[in-house]
Amino acid sequence: MTEAAFPATPEPVQARQRLWSRYLRRPVGVAALAVFLLVVLVGLFAPLLAPHDPNFVDFNLTQAPPGHGHLMGGDSAGRDIFSRLLYGARTTLYGAAVACLAGALLGVPAGVAAGYFGGPADRIFSWISDAAQSVPGMIVLLIVAAGTGADFTVLMITVGAFMAPGYYRISRSRALAVRKEPYIDAARVAGLTHTQILRAHMLRAVYAPVIIQSALTAGIAMGLQTGLQFLGIGTASNPDWGQMMNDGFRTMLTHPLILLWPSAALGITIAALAFMGSTLADLVNSRTAPAPRRSRAAAPPRQEGGATGELLHSAADSALRIENLRVSYRTPHGDKQVVHGVSLDVAPGEVLGIVGESGSGKSQTVFSALDLLPADGTATADGIWVGGSEAGSLPRAKRHALLGTRIGYVPQEPMSNLDPCYTIGHQLTEPLRAVHGLSKAEAGERARAILERVGITDPDRVLASYPHQISGGMAQRVLIAGAVSGNPGLLVADEPTTALDVTVQAEVLELLRELQAEYGMALVIVTHNFGVVADICDRVAVMKDGRIIETGPVEQIFGDPGDPYTAELIRASQDDTESRADLDAAWNTAGRTVHS
Ligand SMILES: Nc1ncnc2c1ncn2[C@@H]1O[C@H](COP(=O)(O)OP(=O)(O)OP(=O)(O)O)[C@@H](O)[C@H]1O
């Protein structure tokens, strides 16, 4: 079965509206849609449109040619072919709808769950889908027909079950792509549960491909049901195109028109569905490419050694404490360690900067604290404490419950962390209602107030806007508003200004500093820029190749950097031109080896 590849980022609503207007500019698509709608209308209004009772037998009409009040003549039993064709459209459409519904109900939830959760869920559902495809469908249909007295609805549900793997594959591949989108992580750190994310974001993302798949499936289901009826399997009381073809087949050589009418009706309907599906798939696939994800630097080779960094506060007095954290990834060549024993802590109300060049392990360190590592990443630590409580050993669900409540997260790329399918208002109020139990009105009020607090002067407009209708700077303010809306004790900001215009960067930093002071939060800010550190941080940890090479108060590190690499990072930030060669030279000055 044809399957279209879909870009990872779902359509914004306006873009989706544009999709339909673009569809209406495609002549083939419009013609196919018109034909299909005509068949649907004919099926719906068959009792009004049919000039004769489709089952009334008039022996004078037996195999009669068109004419004398019978537009298409009579069939072998003396019934009006035109009336039977109109009623047949009903049966055929009903059967196709039942098959599509059954296929979608079985295939889509399984595909979304497999793509989203991966691991055993993916393996089990994929195995079932593959197994379903290897079952000989026609034999099963014959058995079902024999066991149910050829009940048409049950037969069509069975046809749908055989179509389910198509829905499964398309939903799985779409969910696999979407689950890597930053806005899914953003929804998790806002505290939404898997069920809420599946319902709100993933199902929405598979909507367009499922419609396209349904157009293709409906055509196939119609062909199958006609084949069954052609074989005489189905209810004889309702006229349908398969029975009519069976009748025409027997007199094909002497009265070819009897076969031609139902065959043409079926062929045209299936072709219309196929053209609709392919036009839609074409339009969806020709959309703009998904937003680029943050590039990952090449991994440094593994280095052995003990924990690096320093711990200044006891676990009970820390907003966040990470002890001897190691992060590794499964690769085809074995495990690759990318963080080699990092220890750091931050006190309530303190601002800690984690600074280092790209690929130094900053994000992996904070992702481990947020429990946001991808499935092939593993974090082990001697301990991770959040708000004075041990979090590292908590069961996943309890650890997850900290997100959005005790930990807030501000990501690097504001736009890709907002779901393009929902308004800002929906995205801000969803966690407030789902995680903090606020009513719709309370959540709306709080979202409005917090937007005003982060400097958005027209909160009502922004609440009603979709992400593509606001600027990058405004989107980052929205995400900051979302991150602090749950009053977390710890705010983690991962390169929060990198994706922003230079003029907006200072404003966003200022806002973070104000909110941190106002809410008394601890702030961990990940950056490659010492300018940001100077602006906002109390203390800094410098990372290189998955280790902390130096920690200290900002003034001390700026005034007297203990490591030539730190000095070079500071100089590069001041020049605003980070030269890889200079950084490597500084690293070598300290007698260490450069790995690139
Ligand atoms: N999914 C992954 N699989 C394998 N290695 C990874 C993966 N994600 C990150 N890494 C490696 O982990 C190391 C640290 O990455 P990390 O994202 O923490 O860097 P960073 O300092 O935050 O830089 P950047 O700001 O560019 O992301 C890099 O060498 C990177 O190649």
The ligand as an SDF file (V2000), in Angstrom:
LIG
                    3D

 31 33  0  0  0  0  0  0  0  0999 V2000
   21.8680   11.1900   20.9240 N   0  0  0  0  0  0  0  0  0  0  0  0
   23.1990   11.1940   21.0170 C   0  0  0  0  0  0  0  0  0  0  0  0
   23.9040   10.1060   20.6650 N   0  0  0  0  0  0  0  0  0  0  0  0
   25.2420   10.0980   20.7600 C   0  0  0  0  0  0  0  0  0  0  0  0
   25.9750   11.1350   21.2130 N   0  0  0  0  0  0  0  0  0  0  0  0
   25.3260   12.2490   21.5790 C   0  0  0  0  0  0  0  0  0  0  0  0
   23.9010   12.3440   21.5050 C   0  0  0  0  0  0  0  0  0  0  0  0
   23.5320   13.5650   21.9430 N   0  0  0  0  0  0  0  0  0  0  0  0
   24.6760   14.2070   22.2830 C   0  0  0  0  0  0  0  0  0  0  0  0
   25.7360   13.4160   22.0570 N   0  0  0  0  0  0  0  0  0  0  0  0
   27.1440   13.7640   22.2930 C   0  0  0  0  0  0  0  0  0  0  0  0
   27.2610   14.2400   23.6020 O   0  0  0  0  0  0  0  0  0  0  0  0
   28.2910   15.2220   23.6480 C   0  0  0  0  0  0  0  0  0  0  0  0
   27.7980   16.3640   24.4630 C   0  0  0  0  0  0  0  0  0  0  0  0
   26.6480   16.9260   23.8400 O   0  0  0  0  0  0  0  0  0  0  0  0
   25.8660   18.1530   24.4810 P   0  0  0  0  0  0  0  0  0  0  0  0
   24.5960   18.2890   23.7390 O   0  0  0  0  0  0  0  0  0  0  0  0
   25.7710   18.0030   25.9380 O   0  0  0  0  0  0  0  0  0  0  0  0
   26.8300   19.3340   24.1020 O   0  0  0  0  0  0  0  0  0  0  0  0
   26.6550   20.8460   24.5110 P   0  0  0  0  0  0  0  0  0  0  0  0
   27.8400   21.2170   25.2940 O   0  0  0  0  0  0  0  0  0  0  0  0
   25.3420   21.0880   25.1280 O   0  0  0  0  0  0  0  0  0  0  0  0
   26.7340   21.5430   23.0870 O   0  0  0  0  0  0  0  0  0  0  0  0
   25.5500   22.1450   22.2280 P   0  0  0  0  0  0  0  0  0  0  0  0
   25.1930   23.4270   22.8390 O   0  0  0  0  0  0  0  0  0  0  0  0
   26.1210   22.2730   20.8760 O   0  0  0  0  0  0  0  0  0  0  0  0
   24.4320   21.1220   22.2940 O   0  0  0  0  0  0  0  0  0  0  0  0
   28.5950   15.5950   22.2230 C   0  0  0  0  0  0  0  0  0  0  0  0
   29.8610   15.0740   21.9030 O   0  0  0  0  0  0  0  0  0  0  0  0
   27.5530   14.9230   21.4130 C   0  0  0  0  0  0  0  0  0  0  0  0
   28.0950   14.4450   20.2070 O   0  0  0  0  0  0  0  0  0  0  0  0
  1  2  1  0
  2  3  1  0
  2  7  2  0
  3  4  2  0
  4  5  1  0
  5  6  2  0
  6  7  1  0
  6 10  1  0
  7  8  1  0
  8  9  2  0
  9 10  1  0
 10 11  1  0
 11 12  1  0
 11 30  1  0
 12 13  1  0
 13 14  1  0
 13 28  1  0
 14 15  1  0
 15 16  1  0
 16 17  2  0
 16 18  1  0
 16 19  1  0
 19 20  1  0
 20 21  2  0
 20 22  1  0
 20 23  1  0
 23 24  1  0
 24 25  2  0
 24 26  1  0
 24 27  1  0
 28 29  1  0
 28 30  1  0
 30 31  1  0
M  END
$$$$
